[in-house]
Amino acid sequence: MKELYDLVIIGSGSAGMAAGIYAGRARLKTLVIDRDRSGGQIKITSEVENYPGILHISGEELSQTMRRQAEKFGVKFLQAVVEAVDFTQDIKKIRTIEGEYEALAVIVATGSVPRKLGFAGEEEFKGRGIGYCATCDGEFFTGLDVFVIGAGFAAAEEAIFLTRYAGKVTIIARGDSFTCPKTISDRVLAHPKIEVKFHTELLEVGGDTVLRYAEFADNRTGEKWRYDVSGSERTFGVFVFVGYIPQSAEYAQQLRLDERGYILTDENMRTNVDGIYAAGDIRPKELRQLVTAVSDGAVAATHAEKYIAQKKERLGLAEPENFPAAQPGVSFFDDALKEQLIPILERLENRIGLLAFLDESSDFSGELRTFLSEFSALTDKVRVEFLTKGENPAKEKEVNVTLFPSVAVLGPDGTYAGVQFHGIPGGHEINSFILALYNAAGPGQAVGEDTLKKILAVKEKVNLKIGVSLSCTLCPDVVSLSQLMALKNPLIEAEMIDVARFPGFKNKYSIMSVPAIVVNDDQLSFGKKSLDELLGLAGA
C-alpha cells in the first residue's frame, strides 16, 4: 500500500518552500518534490537585499535556510522528475521516476523560467552579470552600463526602471520597432539615459569572474561591433527580457491554463480542480518576486490545510498518531530564536513558574517535556516543574486541569495564574506564550484604567478555551487578549488548545475553523475578537 501524504508540493522554489513551512507547522504530512536541487531561481542570485527583514544574504544561503526551516517541521524532500499526475479522484496521484506518491491535496509551485536566448556566455555568467529581473538585481549595476535584450513590454518597462541605477541603458532589439504599446515605447525613446539599437543581436559575452566584453551584430548587414569595459569601469550588465516559460506542461490536460500556459487560480490559490492549488510564478501575475512567491505559498498551504481537514472527515481518515512538530535532534529553539527571546526573558521582574501535567499515554508528552526543558535553560526567571497525570490530584484540582497534557502558569506567589497551554506553544503561539509569562511576571503590558475596569467588570467565574492551529496568524491575538483578561481578573481562566493535538476537543465542538472560543464548555464562537468582544463573551 502506498504511503498517503496530506499534501504534496511540486516545486521547491520560494513558493513551494513557504508552502512547506506553513504546512509543516500545521502538522500536515508533507512531501516536496522537485526535479532539481531545492531553491528554485533564487538560489542562483548572488545577493538578496530586497526581502523585508534581511539586510543581505545570498540566494543560495536563503534557499537552504528555508529548506532547513521546513525540515524542522517534519517536511520531507524528494529530488525526482514528475512524469504524470492524476488529479481526478479524492486521492491525488503523482508519478515520478522514483515511484508513485498519493496525497489528499497538491500545490503546484513549479514556477516559470525566463526565456533564454542561447548566446555564447549566457549560462556561464548567469547571476554574475547576466540577469533576468531588473527589480531583483538592478541596484548592483549602479553607475555602470547596462544592456537590455528585448523589445516587448517587459523590456521597455525594465529598461526605464534600470535608469534609476545604471549610468546608461542600451536596448538591443532584433526588429525595427518595439512590440509594446506606443505610450511605453515613446517614453523609452525619449529617455535621456536610454539608447535603442534596432536590427541588432547579442552574439557573445565574456570575461573572468564578471563580464568584461560583449559582441553584437547588425542582423541586416552582418556588421559586428564589440563593447569592452573601460579602464574606469568594473563590469557591466546584460538583462534578458524575451518572455517566460511556465513549467505547466504536465498539468495542461487537467488544470485550466491561460493562453500563455500559466495555471489560473482564484485569490486563495485554488485551481479549477478541488484540492489542487498553484502558487508562485506558475500563476499569471504582475510582479514576479521572492516576496510575492512566498506570499502565494503561505496562502496556498493555509487553504490546503482547511481542505485537507474537511476531506479527512468526509473520507473517515484518522489523524496521524505520532507526527512530531520537529525532527529528532532538532532543537525547538534555534540560535536566531534564542537571540530574540533571551533579552525579553531578562526583563521579567519576578520569578514565576510553569507546572506541567504530563500524560504518559499522550503521544506528545515527551515532546512537551523537551520543549519546556529547553525553554527553562534560557532563563532562571521561570521555574519548570513536571507532574504526571494522577500523581497529585490536589494540584490538578487547584489548577482545574481537564485536558492532559497541560502547562499551567504560576504567579510570583506560586499560585495558579489562570492561564494554561494544551499543546506545544510553537509556531505563531510562541508569541502568546512569551507574552503570558511577561504579563504574569511583570512588568507586563500597559493596561489603561478604563480597560482594566472592563476586565474587572466580569463578576462570575468564566472559562475560555481557545482552539488554535500553530499556522493561524489570527489565533495569537485572541489567545493573548484572553490570557491578559485572566491575569488581571482571578475569575477568568484562559486555555490555549492546539486542536491538532486534541482531536477529541475538536470533534466535540465540530471545530473546522480557528480561532475557536469555547465559553464555559458550552458557548462556541469563531474568528478574531477584540478585547470588548471577548469581554462580551465572558459576560462583562
N, C-alpha and C positions, 0 to 999 in steps of 0.2 A: 504493500500500500504506500502510495506517495505521501511525503510529508506535506501537510497543509499549512500554508502561511496565512496569517491575517492579511498581510499586504506585501506585494512585490512591487518594487520601484525599478523601472527600467531606465538606466542612466544615472551616472554618479557625478554629474556636474553640480554646480551650486544649487540648482533647484532640487535635484534628486537628493543631495546631501542634507539640505534643510528639511526636506520631507522625511528623511530617515531619522533625523534628530527628533523631530516632533513626534513621529510615530513611535520611536523607541521610548521617549519619555511618557508616552501614553500607554506603554507596555503592550504595544501591538507586536506580534511575532512577525518580524520584518526581514525581508531579503532584498538587497540591492544588487542588480545585475548590470554589468557594463562590459562592452567588448574591449575597452581599453583600461589602462590603469586609472584609478579613480581620480577625479578632479575636474574633468571637463576642460573647457577652453581657458579657464582662469589659471590653470597650472602652468601655462606657457608664458604668462605675463610676468615680467621680471620684477615689477614693483606695483603694489596696490596701495593707493593713497586716497581713494575717494569712497572708502567704505566707512560709514559712521562708527566712531569709537576706536578706529585703528589708524594710528598716525602713519605707520609704514610697515609693510610686510610683503614678502614675495608671494606670488600666486601659488607657487609650489608649497610653501610653508602653510598658507591659509587653507589650501585644499586638504593637506594632510591633517591639519588640526581639526577640520570639520569631520574627517573620517574617524579620527580617534574619539571625537565627541560622540558620534553616532555609535561607535563600537562600545563606548562606555555604557550606553543604554541598551546593549544587547543586540544591536542590529548586525546582521551577517552580510558579508560581501562575497560576490562571486564574479570572477572575470570570465566571461563567456559571451559568445555571439548568439543573439536571439535569432532563430531561424523561422519560427512561425508562432502565432498566437491564436487562441480560440476564446473569444470573449462572449460567446452566445449563451452560455449556461450560468447558473448561480456560482459554480466553481470555475474560476478563470484558469486557463491553461497556457503556460509559456514554455515552448520547446526551444532548448538551446543545444549546442553541440555537446554540452556536458550532461544532458538529460532533460527531463520534463519536470516542471515545477507547477504547483497549484496554489491558488490564493483566492480569498474572498473578494479582494479589491486590488486594482493595479493603478499605479501612477506612471504615466509615460513622460519621461523627462529626458528624452534623447537629444533635445536641442536642435540647433541648426548650425551649419558651418559656413563661414564666409567662402564665397566662391573664389577660387584661386585662378590666377592667370597662367601659371606654369613657366614664367620666365626664369632664366638661369639665376640661381642665388636666392630664389623666393623661400625655399624650405630652410636653407642654411641660416638665413638672417631673420627668420620669423621670431618676433619678440626682441630682436636686437637691432631694430631699425625698420623692419617690415611690420606694419601694423594693419589692423582691420577695424579698429574702434578709436575714433578721434577723442571721444569723451573719456575713454579709459587712459589713453596714452599721450594725448596732445601736449600736456604740460611738460613732458620730458624733452620736448623739442623747442623749448623757449629760446627765442633768438636765433634759431637755426633755419636752414632752408628745408622745405617740405614739398614733396611731390604727391599729388593726389591722382590716382588712376581711376578713371570712370567719368561718365558724362550724364548720369542719371540724377534723380532727386537726392539720393543719399550722398553721392559725390559732391554735388553742389552745396548741400547743406553743411556737410562736414568740412568742406573747404573754407566756407565762411567761418565756421566755428574755430578752425585751426588758426585763423588770422589773429586770434587772441594771444597766441603763443609764438607762432613762427615768425621769423624775420621776413620770409617771403614764401608764398604758396604758389606752386605751379601745377595747373591741372593738365593732365595728359589724356587726350580724348582720341579714340580711333576714328570717329566720324568727323563730319564737318559742322556739327552743331550739338547742342545739348538735347537730351530726351526728356528733360523735366519741364514743368510749366514755365512759360516765358517770364513770369514775375520773379521766379527764382534765378533763372539764368541771367536776366538783366542785372540783378543785384551782384552776381558773380563778376560779370563783365565790367561793371562799373567800380568794382572794389579796387582801391589803390594798391593793396598788398597782394593781389592775385593776378597772375599771368596765365593765359589759356593757350595751349598748343594743340590745335586740331590736327587731324590726319597723322597722329603721332602714336607710336607704340614703344613700350619699355621692353628692351631685349635682355638686359643683364644687369645685375648689381654685384658688387664685390667689396672686399675689404679684409680686415683682420678680425679683431673682436667686435668691431662695429662697422657700419657701412663707410666706404671711402670713395666709391665711384658708382656711376650708373651710365649705361649706354642706351641710347634711344635711336629710333629711325623714323623717317618720314615714309608712311606707307604708300604714297603716290610716286615718289621719286626714288625711294630706296636709299636716300642720303642718310648717313649716320652721324650722330654727334654724341659727345661724351660730357658728363658732368663730373668734375673732380672736387673733392673737399679742398678749400683754400687753406693756406697756412694758418690762418687765424681761427678756423672752424674746427670743431672736434669731430663732427659727423653730420649726418642729415637723416631725414626720414622719408619713407615711402608708405603711403596709406592706400590700400586697395579697397575700392568700393564698387564692386561689379555684381553685387547681389549676394543672397544667402541661399543655402540649400537645406531645407528642413529634412531631418532624418526620420521621415514618416512612412517610407515605402512599405515596411512590414505591416502597417496598420491601415493602409489605404482601403482595403476591402471591407473593414468593419467599423471604422470611425469616419465621421464626417470631416472632410478637409475643405479648405478654401481653394481658390483657383491656383494658388502658388504652392499648395501642398502642406500648409500649416494646419494643425489639428484645431478645430473650432471648439471653444468651451464657453460656459457662462462665467459669471464673476466668481463663482465658487470652484472653478477649475473642472466642473463636470462636463463630460463629453456627451454625445448622443446615446451612449450605452451606459446603463446603470452599473455603478461600481467601477467605472473606468474614468480616470482623471488625467489631465495633461497639465504640465507645469513648465515654466521657463521658456526658452527660445523656440520650442516646438510649437508654441502658440503664436498667432499673429499679434504683434504689439509694436508700439511706437518706440519704446526705449528698451534696448537690449543691454542690460547692465547687471552686474552682480547683485545689486540691491533689489532689483525687480525679480530676478530669478529666485532669490531666497524667499522673497515675499510669496511668490507663486507656490513654492514648495510647502511653506508653512500652511497656507490656506488649503491646499490640496490634501495634506495629511490630516488637518483638523476635520475637514468634511468627510474624508475617508473613514476616520475613526467613528463618526456617528453612523455612517452607512454600515460599517462592519458590525457594530453593536446590534443594530436592527436586524441585520442578516443572520447573525448568530442566534438571536432569539427566535427568528422565524424558522430557521433550519434545525433548531434544537441542539446546537453545538455548545458543549461545555466550555467554560473559560479554562485556560491552561492552569494547572495546579501549581506549578513552580517555575515561573518565568521571572528571573531576577531583574531588578532595575539596573544593576551594574554587574559586569562580568567579574568572575572570581579574580582576586588580585588587584582589582582597580579600586582606588580609594574613592570614597564619596566626596572628599574634599581635596581637590587638586590645588596646586600652588596658587593659581590665579584666584580661586575662591577663598583660600585661606588669607590671601593678601587683602581681600575685601572685608572678610569677617573679623579678623583679629582686632583692627582698630575700633570697630563697633563694640565688640565684647569688652574691650578695655575701658569703655565708657560706662559700663554698668556700675551703679553706685553701691549696690548691696549684693551680697551673696545669696543666691536663690537655689532652688533645687528642681530636678526632674525626677519623678518617680515613675518607673516603667513597670507595668504589669504584663509580663510575658506569658504567652500560651504556647507550651511546647507542641501542641497539636497543630498550631498555625504554621503555614508554610513560609512565613517571613519573620518569625520571632528572632531567628539567628541574625538575619539581615538587619533588623531593627537594633539588636544589641550592638552589632558592629558600627552602625551609624552613630549611636549615642556614645559609644566608647571613643570613636574617632573625634566626635564633637567635644567631648569632655577634655580631650587632650589639648584643645585650642585655648582653654581659659580655666582659671581657678575660681572664676566668679559663679560658675554653675556646677553644682554637685549632682551627680547622677547616681541613683540607687535602683537596683533591679530586684523585683519580686516575681515569683511565678504565680500563676493563677491558683487560688486556693491556699496559698502559703500564709496570707494574713487577711482573713475575711473582714476584720475590723477596719483595716486600712481601705480595703475595696469599698466598704460601705461608706466610710468617711469621704472618699473621693467620688463616690457614686459611679463606679465603673460598671457599665452594662455591656460594653463591647471590648473584647480582648483580641490582640494586644492593645494596650493603651499607654500613652505617655501623659502624665499629669504635671502641670506646672505648680510648684510650691512657692509661696511668697517668702520674703526675708525671715518671717517668723516660723517658717516650716509648715504652715497650714495651706490647705488646698486653695488655689487662687481662682478656681472656676474655669480653667482652660485645659482642654485635653486634645491630644492629637491621636488619631487612629490611622496608622499608616506611617510611611516614612516621609517626612516633610521635605522632599527634594523638589526638583523642577521649580515651577513658579512658587510653590508653597514654602521654599526655604526663606522667602521674604517675610511671610506671615509668621513663621516660626521664630525668626530672629526678632521681629518687631514685638511679638508677645513677651519674649524674655526682656527686651529693652523696657517695655511698659511695666512689667512685673517687678523688675529690679530697680527701676529709676535710672536716669531722670524721667524717661518716658516722653510720649508725645504731649505737646502743649494742648490742653483742652480748655476752651472758653467757658466762662461761668454759665452762660445760657445752655451750652451743650451739656455740661455736667448736670445741670438742673433737669434736663430732659432725660438723661440716663437714670438719675436717681428717682425720677417720677415713676419708674416701674416698682410697684409695691408688693407684687406677688412673685413667687418663685417661677422662673421660666427657664426651660432648657432649649437651646438652639443647636441642632445638629446640621452642619453644613456639608453636604455631599459635594466632593470636588473630583476633578481629574488633574493630574500634575501638569498636563499640557494646556489647561484652561487659563487664559490670561485675565478673565474676569473674576475668577474664584478668589485670588488672594485678597482683593479689596473687601469682599464680603466677609471672608474669614477674619481679617484684621479688625474690621469695624465691630464684628460680633465679639471678638476677644476683648477689644477695648471696653465695650459695654460690660463684659463680665468682670474685668479687672477693676472697674470703677464702682460696680454695684454688686454686692455679695449675693443678691437674689437671682442674678443672671449667670447662667452657665453656657459656655460655648465649646462645641466639639467639632473639630475638623475630621471628616471621614473620607478617605480615598476609596471611592466606590469600586475601583478595580480590585482593591484588596478585600472588600467586604461585599461580595455578591448577594449575600442574604439581605443586607440593608438595602441594596439597590433593588432587588426583586420585591421586597416587602412594600416599597413605595412606588414601584414601577418607574424608576428614575431612568430617563432616556436623554436627559439634558442636565448640564451643570452650569453654574452653581444651583444646588437644590437645598432649600432651607426647610427643615422639619421642626416645627414648633411643638414642644411638649409631646413628642412622639405621635402627633395627630395631624395638625395643620401642615399642609405642604405648599411651598411657593418656589417659583423658579426665577432665575435671572439675577442680574446685578441689582443691588439695592443700595440706596443712600442710607445714611445713619437714621434719618427720620423714618424711612420706610421700615427699617429693621426694628426701630423702637415701636412703630405701629404694630408690627407682628408680635412684639413682646408684650403688648398691652399697655404701652405708655399713653 
